[in-house]
Amino acid sequence: MIELSVVIPAYNEESNIKLGVLESVAEYLSKQKFEWEVLIVDDGSTDSTVLAAEKFSKIHPGFRVLKEPHRGKGGTVIAGMLAAKGDKIIFTDLDQATPIAELDKFFPKFENGYDVVIGSRTGREGAPLVRKTMAYGFTALRLIILRLPYKDTQCGFKGFTKDASEKIFKRMQVYGNRERARGAAVTAGFDLEVLYIARKLGLKVAEVPVVWHHKATERINPIKDSFEGLMDLLRVRFNAFAGKYRV
């Protein structure tokens, strides 16, 4: 029986894989006493990400590659979460901005009966001022529009029980359309919709502080991403009014 599934979305990550970013994941999991699997979910990459991931998987038992059409990171994560077989399922970024070892903080929460455990970045050390400003502004908007009480909804390190994962990700609306490409990065609405549905279903959610290191990326566009984030907030609220998240 697989006790833990790790879902890692990937879009044009050939260079990072060849640099060995997945080695830390393999090293951490190889020390665990339970059975696990890692799904590297390719988001229709245009470089040799799939070949690099398959090469890595061939020499690292427990790793497998799931090839998906390009529709953005949100849709890719959904595909991986629904394909995972573990009793507990987490998703994490390939660049390991939050190291996989932070998972040690999640296990006690699951043992105490929580359905969802989310990482919370403290201070966001190393992040540029524009990203910190975007984060503070978005915190206020999500509280006003969706009434989500969490300190950090956007950390790309979240865990779910198998039952919670199926209930949440099968209900996704904003990012549930498999035909809709949204680029490489997750816009804010993905994580917000996940957590909104979790609260709507009455699932127990724990937020724990995790280590996080800023990773430079060209995929952040402050103006475009802020606008899309606001629109996604409104989409989630509209879907809620329309009854699309009903149990």
C-alpha positions in Angstrom: 0.0 0.0 0.0 1.3 3.4 -1.0 1.2 5.7 2.0 2.5 8.9 0.4 2.3 10.4 -3.1 4.3 13.4 -4.1 3.0 15.4 -7.1 5.6 17.6 -8.8 4.3 19.7 -11.8 6.9 20.5 -14.4 7.0 23.0 -17.3 10.2 23.4 -19.3 12.3 22.3 -16.4 14.9 20.3 -18.4 17.8 22.4 -17.0 16.7 22.2 -13.4 16.3 18.4 -13.6 19.7 18.0 -15.1 21.2 20.2 -12.3 19.9 17.6 -9.8 17.0 19.4 -8.1 15.2 16.1 -7.8 18.0 14.4 -6.0 17.0 15.9 -2.6 13.5 14.5 -3.1 14.8 11.0 -3.8 17.3 11.2 -1.0 14.6 12.2 1.6 12.1 9.6 0.5 14.6 6.8 0.3 15.1 7.2 4.1 11.4 6.7 4.9 10.1 3.4 6.1 6.8 3.6 4.3 5.9 3.0 0.6 5.8 6.1 -1.5 5.6 7.3 -5.1 6.5 10.5 -6.9 4.6 11.7 -10.0 6.4 14.2 -12.1 3.6 15.7 -14.1 4.7 17.4 -17.3 2.6 20.4 -18.5 3.2 19.9 -22.2 6.8 21.2 -22.0 8.4 22.4 -25.2 11.9 21.4 -24.2 13.3 18.0 -23.2 11.7 18.0 -19.7 9.9 14.7 -20.4 13.1 13.0 -21.6 15.1 14.3 -18.6 12.4 13.2 -16.1 12.0 9.8 -17.7 15.8 9.3 -17.5 15.8 10.3 -13.8 12.8 8.0 -13.1 14.5 5.0 -14.7 17.3 5.0 -12.1 15.1 6.1 -9.2 12.5 3.5 -8.3 9.2 5.0 -7.2 9.4 7.9 -9.6 7.1 8.0 -12.7 6.3 10.6 -15.3 2.7 11.7 -16.2 2.5 13.5 -19.6 -0.3 16.1 -19.8 -1.3 18.6 -22.4 -0.3 22.2 -21.7 -2.9 24.0 -19.7 -1.0 25.7 -17.0 0.3 24.5 -13.6 -3.2 24.5 -12.0 -4.6 21.9 -14.4 -1.4 19.9 -14.2 -1.5 19.7 -10.4 -5.1 18.6 -10.6 -4.2 15.8 -13.0 -1.4 14.6 -10.7 -3.5 14.7 -7.5 -6.3 12.7 -9.1 -3.8 10.1 -10.5 -2.0 9.7 -7.2 -2.5 6.5 -5.2 -1.2 7.3 -1.8 -3.2 7.6 1.5 -1.6 11.1 1.8 -0.8 13.3 -1.2 1.2 16.4 -1.4 2.2 18.7 -4.2 5.4 20.6 -4.2 7.4 22.7 -6.7 10.2 21.1 -8.7 12.6 23.9 -7.7 12.2 22.8 -4.1 11.8 26.4 -2.8 10.3 24.6 0.2 12.5 21.6 0.8 10.7 18.2 0.8 12.1 17.6 4.3 9.5 20.1 5.6 7.0 17.3 5.1 8.1 16.1 8.6 6.0 18.9 10.0 2.9 17.7 8.1 2.8 14.1 9.5 1.8 15.0 13.1 -1.1 17.1 11.8 -2.4 14.2 9.7 -2.1 11.9 12.7 -4.2 14.4 14.7 -7.0 14.1 12.2 -6.5 17.0 9.9 -7.6 16.5 6.3 -5.5 19.3 4.7 -2.2 20.7 5.8 -0.7 23.8 4.1 2.7 25.3 4.3 3.0 28.9 5.4 6.1 31.0 4.5 7.3 33.3 7.2 8.7 36.6 6.1 9.4 35.3 2.5 13.1 35.9 2.9 14.9 36.8 -0.3 11.7 37.7 -2.2 11.8 41.1 -4.1 9.7 43.9 -2.7 7.2 43.8 -5.6 6.3 40.2 -4.7 6.0 41.0 -1.0 3.7 43.9 -1.8 1.6 41.7 -4.1 1.3 39.2 -1.3 0.1 41.7 1.3 -2.5 43.2 -1.1 -3.8 39.8 -2.0 -4.1 38.8 1.7 -6.5 41.6 2.2 -8.5 40.8 -0.9 -8.9 37.1 -0.2 -10.1 37.9 3.3 -12.7 40.4 2.1 -14.0 38.4 -0.9 -13.6 34.8 0.3 -13.1 35.1 4.0 -10.2 32.8 4.0 -8.4 33.2 7.4 -5.0 31.7 6.5 -1.8 33.7 6.7 -0.4 32.2 3.4 -2.7 30.6 0.8 -0.2 30.7 -2.0 2.7 28.5 -0.8 3.2 25.7 -3.3 3.6 23.0 -0.6 0.2 21.5 0.4 -0.9 18.1 1.6 -4.2 16.2 1.6 -5.6 12.9 2.7 -6.7 10.7 -0.2 -10.3 11.3 0.6 -9.9 15.1 0.9 -7.9 15.3 -2.3 -10.6 13.5 -4.3 -13.4 15.6 -2.8 -11.6 18.9 -3.5 -10.0 18.4 -6.9 -13.0 16.8 -8.5 -14.9 19.9 -7.6 -12.4 22.4 -9.1 -14.1 24.9 -11.5 -11.7 27.7 -12.3 -8.8 25.4 -13.1 -10.8 22.2 -13.7 -11.2 22.7 -17.4 -8.7 20.3 -19.0 -8.7 22.2 -22.3 -7.8 25.6 -20.8 -4.2 26.6 -21.0 -3.1 29.3 -18.5 0.6 29.4 -19.0 3.4 28.0 -16.8 2.6 29.6 -13.5 -0.2 29.1 -11.1 -2.3 32.2 -10.7 -3.6 32.9 -7.3 -7.1 31.5 -7.9 -5.9 27.9 -8.0 -4.8 27.7 -4.3 -7.7 29.9 -3.3 -10.2 27.6 -4.9 -8.6 24.6 -3.3 -8.9 26.1 0.2 -12.3 27.6 -0.4 -13.7 24.2 -1.4 -12.0 22.6 1.6 -13.7 25.0 4.0 -17.0 24.7 2.1 -16.8 20.9 2.7 -16.0 21.3 6.4 -12.6 19.7 6.1 -10.1 20.3 8.9 -7.2 22.5 7.6 -3.9 23.1 9.5 -1.4 25.7 8.6 2.2 25.2 9.6 5.3 27.4 9.1 7.8 26.0 6.5 11.2 27.0 5.3 11.1 28.8 1.9 13.8 30.2 -0.3 13.1 32.6 -3.1 13.8 31.2 -6.5 14.3 33.7 -9.3 11.8 33.2 -12.2 10.8 35.0 -15.4 7.2 33.8 -15.0 6.1 36.5 -12.7 4.4 39.5 -14.2 3.2 41.8 -11.4 0.5 43.7 -13.3 -0.8 40.7 -15.3 -0.6 38.3 -12.3 -2.3 40.7 -9.9 -5.2 41.3 -12.4 -5.6 37.6 -13.0 -5.5 36.9 -9.3 -8.3 39.4 -8.7 -10.4 37.9 -11.5 -9.9 34.4 -10.1 -11.1 35.6 -6.7 -14.2 36.9 -8.3 -14.7 33.7 -10.3 -14.5 31.6 -7.1 -17.0 33.8 -5.4 -19.3 33.7 -8.5 -19.1 29.9 -8.6 -20.0 29.8 -4.9 -23.1 32.0 -5.4 -24.0 29.7 -8.3 -23.9 26.7 -6.1 -21.1 24.9 -8.0 -19.3 23.9 -4.8 -22.2 22.3 -3.0 -21.7 19.0 -1.2 
